Protein backbone atom coordinates (compact mmCIF):
# COMPACT_ATOMS: atom_id res chain seq x y z
CA UNK A 1 0.00 0.00 0.00
CA UNK A 2 1.50 3.32 -1.10
CA UNK A 3 0.63 5.81 1.62
CA UNK A 4 1.44 9.50 1.78
CA UNK A 5 1.72 10.59 5.41
CA UNK A 6 0.33 14.04 4.63
CA UNK A 7 -2.95 12.55 3.33
CA UNK A 8 -3.52 10.23 6.28
CA UNK A 9 -6.59 10.72 8.44
CA UNK A 10 -6.53 9.82 12.13
CA UNK A 11 -9.72 9.18 14.08
CA UNK A 12 -10.16 9.04 17.86
CA UNK A 13 -13.54 7.72 18.96
CA UNK A 14 -14.65 7.33 22.58
CA UNK A 15 -17.54 5.26 23.89
CA UNK A 16 -19.16 5.59 27.31
CA UNK A 17 -21.29 2.51 28.06
CA UNK A 18 -24.12 2.31 30.54
CA UNK A 19 -22.91 0.50 33.63
CA UNK A 20 -24.94 -2.62 32.79
CA UNK A 21 -23.93 -2.68 29.11
CA UNK A 22 -20.13 -2.67 29.18
CA UNK A 23 -19.87 -6.17 27.73
CA UNK A 24 -22.43 -5.38 25.00
CA UNK A 25 -20.34 -2.42 23.87
CA UNK A 26 -17.11 -4.42 24.11
CA UNK A 27 -18.57 -7.18 21.91
CA UNK A 28 -19.84 -4.75 19.27
CA UNK A 29 -16.54 -2.88 19.10
CA UNK A 30 -14.43 -6.03 19.04
CA UNK A 31 -16.54 -7.18 16.09
CA UNK A 32 -15.33 -4.14 14.15
CA UNK A 33 -11.61 -4.79 14.51
CA UNK A 34 -10.95 -7.59 12.01
CA UNK A 35 -13.23 -6.39 9.18
CA UNK A 36 -11.90 -2.84 9.46
CA UNK A 37 -8.28 -3.95 9.50
CA UNK A 38 -9.03 -5.91 6.31
CA UNK A 39 -10.10 -2.75 4.47
CA UNK A 40 -7.54 -1.73 1.86
CA UNK A 41 -7.32 1.87 3.07
CA UNK A 42 -7.02 1.10 6.77
CA UNK A 43 -3.56 1.58 8.28
CA UNK A 44 -4.35 1.13 11.99
CA UNK A 45 -7.47 0.15 13.91
CA UNK A 46 -6.83 -0.43 17.61
CA UNK A 47 -9.36 -0.76 20.42
CA UNK A 48 -8.50 0.30 23.97
CA UNK A 49 -10.32 0.27 27.29
CA UNK A 50 -9.93 2.46 30.34
CA UNK A 51 -11.33 2.45 33.86
CA UNK A 52 -13.17 5.75 33.90
CA UNK A 53 -14.21 7.32 37.19
CA UNK A 54 -16.14 9.99 35.29
CA UNK A 55 -18.39 7.39 33.61
CA UNK A 56 -20.22 5.91 36.60
CA UNK A 57 -16.89 4.38 37.62
CA UNK A 58 -17.17 1.96 34.72
CA UNK A 59 -14.98 1.02 31.77
CA UNK A 60 -14.90 3.17 28.63
CA UNK A 61 -13.65 2.24 25.17
CA UNK A 62 -11.52 4.18 22.72
CA UNK A 63 -10.69 3.53 19.09
CA UNK A 64 -7.51 4.78 17.47
CA UNK A 65 -7.84 4.61 13.71
CA UNK A 66 -5.64 5.69 10.81
CA UNK A 67 -6.74 5.68 7.17
CA UNK A 68 -4.52 6.30 4.17
CA UNK A 69 -6.73 9.20 3.04
CA UNK A 70 -10.20 10.72 3.25
CA UNK A 71 -11.51 8.34 0.59
CA UNK A 72 -10.50 5.35 2.71
CA UNK A 73 -12.36 6.80 5.71
CA UNK A 74 -15.41 7.47 3.53
CA UNK A 75 -15.25 3.88 2.27
CA UNK A 76 -15.09 2.61 5.87
CA UNK A 77 -18.21 4.57 6.79
CA UNK A 78 -20.15 2.93 3.95
CA UNK A 79 -19.34 -0.68 4.89
CA UNK A 80 -21.99 -3.02 6.27
CA UNK A 81 -19.97 -3.65 9.46
CA UNK A 82 -19.72 0.10 10.16
CA UNK A 83 -23.42 0.75 9.56
CA UNK A 84 -24.36 -2.26 11.72
CA UNK A 85 -22.15 -1.16 14.62
CA UNK A 86 -23.49 2.42 14.49
CA UNK A 87 -27.08 1.19 14.46
CA UNK A 88 -26.53 -1.04 17.48
CA UNK A 89 -24.00 0.54 19.84
CA UNK A 90 -25.78 3.82 20.63
CA UNK A 91 -28.52 2.15 22.66
CA UNK A 92 -25.89 1.04 25.20
CA UNK A 93 -24.18 4.41 25.71
CA UNK A 94 -24.64 7.12 28.35
CA UNK A 95 -23.81 9.88 25.85
CA UNK A 96 -23.15 10.23 22.11
CA UNK A 97 -19.97 8.75 20.65
CA UNK A 98 -17.20 11.34 20.79
CA UNK A 99 -15.38 11.34 17.45
CA UNK A 100 -12.41 13.48 16.49
CA UNK A 101 -11.18 13.36 12.89
CA UNK A 102 -7.64 14.70 12.59
CA UNK A 103 -5.54 15.58 9.56
CA UNK A 104 -1.84 14.82 9.79
CA UNK A 105 0.29 17.96 9.62
CA UNK A 106 3.78 16.54 9.55
GIUR-V61218 format. One record per residue. N is the residue number from 1. PSI is psi in degrees with one decimal (999 if undefined). OMEGA is omega in degrees with one decimal (NA if undefined). BURIAL is 1 if it has 24 or more other C-alpha atoms within 12 Angstrom, else 0. Layout:
n=N psi=PSI omega=OMEGA burial=BURIAL
n=N psi=PSI omega=OMEGA burial=BURIAL
This chain:
n=1 psi=122.1 omega=177.8 burial=0
n=2 psi=112.9 omega=-174.0 burial=0
n=3 psi=130.6 omega=173.1 burial=0
n=4 psi=122.1 omega=-177.2 burial=0
n=5 psi=-34.2 omega=-177.2 burial=0
n=6 psi=-20.1 omega=179.2 burial=0
n=7 psi=-9.9 omega=-175.1 burial=0
n=8 psi=146.1 omega=177.9 burial=1
n=9 psi=129.6 omega=177.3 burial=1
n=10 psi=137.6 omega=-180.0 burial=1
n=11 psi=131.6 omega=170.2 burial=1
n=12 psi=123.7 omega=178.6 burial=1
n=13 psi=132.9 omega=-178.4 burial=1
n=14 psi=140.2 omega=-175.7 burial=1
n=15 psi=131.1 omega=-176.9 burial=1
n=16 psi=92.4 omega=-176.3 burial=1
n=17 psi=151.7 omega=166.5 burial=1
n=18 psi=149.3 omega=-176.5 burial=1
n=19 psi=-37.4 omega=-177.4 burial=0
n=20 psi=0.9 omega=-175.0 burial=0
n=21 psi=19.5 omega=-179.0 burial=0
n=22 psi=-46.9 omega=-177.2 burial=1
n=23 psi=-31.6 omega=175.9 burial=0
n=24 psi=-45.9 omega=179.9 burial=1
n=25 psi=-44.0 omega=178.7 burial=1
n=26 psi=-46.9 omega=-177.9 burial=1
n=27 psi=-44.7 omega=179.2 burial=0
n=28 psi=-46.3 omega=-178.3 burial=1
n=29 psi=-39.3 omega=177.2 burial=1
n=30 psi=-31.9 omega=178.1 burial=1
n=31 psi=-15.1 omega=178.6 burial=1
n=32 psi=-22.4 omega=-170.3 burial=1
n=33 psi=-60.0 omega=-175.0 burial=1
n=34 psi=-47.7 omega=180.0 burial=0
n=35 psi=-32.8 omega=179.2 burial=0
n=36 psi=-41.1 omega=177.4 burial=1
n=37 psi=-25.9 omega=179.9 burial=1
n=38 psi=-12.5 omega=178.4 burial=0
n=39 psi=137.5 omega=-176.5 burial=1
n=40 psi=-38.4 omega=-175.8 burial=0
n=41 psi=1.6 omega=179.9 burial=1
n=42 psi=131.9 omega=177.4 burial=1
n=43 psi=-45.1 omega=-178.3 burial=1
n=44 psi=139.5 omega=174.6 burial=1
n=45 psi=95.9 omega=-175.0 burial=1
n=46 psi=136.4 omega=-179.7 burial=1
n=47 psi=132.1 omega=-180.0 burial=1
n=48 psi=157.0 omega=172.2 burial=0
n=49 psi=160.6 omega=-178.6 burial=1
n=50 psi=136.7 omega=170.4 burial=0
n=51 psi=123.8 omega=-170.1 burial=0
n=52 psi=105.0 omega=-179.1 burial=0
n=53 psi=-20.6 omega=179.8 burial=0
n=54 psi=-9.6 omega=-179.9 burial=0
n=55 psi=67.6 omega=179.4 burial=0
n=56 psi=21.0 omega=-177.6 burial=0
n=57 psi=20.5 omega=-176.7 burial=0
n=58 psi=169.9 omega=-177.4 burial=0
n=59 psi=141.1 omega=172.2 burial=1
n=60 psi=163.6 omega=-178.0 burial=1
n=61 psi=147.6 omega=-176.2 burial=1
n=62 psi=129.9 omega=176.9 burial=1
n=63 psi=136.2 omega=172.9 burial=1
n=64 psi=115.9 omega=-174.0 burial=1
n=65 psi=141.5 omega=172.1 burial=1
n=66 psi=133.5 omega=177.5 burial=1
n=67 psi=149.6 omega=-174.9 burial=1
n=68 psi=-24.7 omega=177.2 burial=1
n=69 psi=178.1 omega=-178.3 burial=1
n=70 psi=-36.6 omega=179.6 burial=1
n=71 psi=-37.2 omega=178.1 burial=0
n=72 psi=-38.8 omega=176.8 burial=1
n=73 psi=-43.1 omega=177.7 burial=1
n=74 psi=-41.6 omega=177.7 burial=0
n=75 psi=-46.6 omega=179.8 burial=0
n=76 psi=-44.2 omega=-177.0 burial=1
n=77 psi=-9.5 omega=177.4 burial=0
n=78 psi=-2.1 omega=-178.7 burial=0
n=79 psi=155.6 omega=178.5 burial=0
n=80 psi=-40.2 omega=-178.2 burial=0
n=81 psi=-35.2 omega=177.1 burial=1
n=82 psi=-48.5 omega=-178.3 burial=1
n=83 psi=-37.6 omega=178.7 burial=0
n=84 psi=-46.1 omega=179.6 burial=0
n=85 psi=-44.4 omega=-179.0 burial=1
n=86 psi=-36.1 omega=-179.3 burial=1
n=87 psi=-25.4 omega=-173.5 burial=0
n=88 psi=-31.4 omega=-171.4 burial=0
n=89 psi=-33.1 omega=-172.3 burial=1
n=90 psi=-29.1 omega=-179.5 burial=1
n=91 psi=-17.5 omega=-176.6 burial=0
n=92 psi=5.6 omega=-173.5 burial=1
n=93 psi=151.3 omega=177.7 burial=1
n=94 psi=-18.7 omega=177.8 burial=1
n=95 psi=165.8 omega=-178.7 burial=0
n=96 psi=153.3 omega=175.8 burial=0
n=97 psi=134.0 omega=177.2 burial=1
n=98 psi=112.8 omega=-177.1 burial=0
n=99 psi=131.8 omega=174.5 burial=0
n=100 psi=122.0 omega=177.4 burial=0
n=101 psi=119.4 omega=-174.4 burial=0
n=102 psi=143.5 omega=175.0 burial=0
n=103 psi=132.0 omega=-179.0 burial=0
n=104 psi=132.6 omega=179.0 burial=0
n=105 psi=-47.1 omega=-176.1 burial=0
n=106 psi=999 omega=NA burial=0
